[in-house]
Amino acid sequence: MGSELTCPDCETTIESKAQLVEGHEVTEVEFDGNDISLYGNRNLFLCKNCKRPLGVPK
């Protein structure tokens, strides 16, 4: 059995990528002291049921 994720908003159990929606790309942020570096974009995954942001791919 693989890993499961439960959406904290609607309590849907996410068992596969098919139960997620790819949302807008988000910019990765890195902090170095007081400086902020922006680099690359990653797809944001949303709960298919309620569209809550749940994470980004590795």
ChimeraX attribute file (.defattr): number of C-alpha atoms within 10 A of each C-alpha:
attribute: neighborCount
match mode: 1-to-1
recipient: residues
	/A:1	4
	/A:2	5
	/A:3	7
	/A:4	10
	/A:5	12
	/A:6	13
	/A:7	19
	/A:8	11
	/A:9	11
	/A:10	12
	/A:11	12
	/A:12	15
	/A:13	13
	/A:14	17
	/A:15	14
	/A:16	11
	/A:17	11
	/A:18	9
	/A:19	14
	/A:20	19
	/A:21	18
	/A:22	17
	/A:23	16
	/A:24	12
	/A:25	13
	/A:26	13
	/A:27	14
	/A:28	12
	/A:29	11
	/A:30	11
	/A:31	9
	/A:32	7
	/A:33	6
	/A:34	5
	/A:35	7
	/A:36	10
	/A:37	10
	/A:38	10
	/A:39	11
	/A:40	9
	/A:41	12
	/A:42	16
	/A:43	15
	/A:44	18
	/A:45	21
	/A:46	20
	/A:47	25
	/A:48	17
	/A:49	15
	/A:50	12
	/A:51	16
	/A:52	17
	/A:53	16
	/A:54	15
	/A:55	13
	/A:56	15
	/A:57	7
	/A:58	4
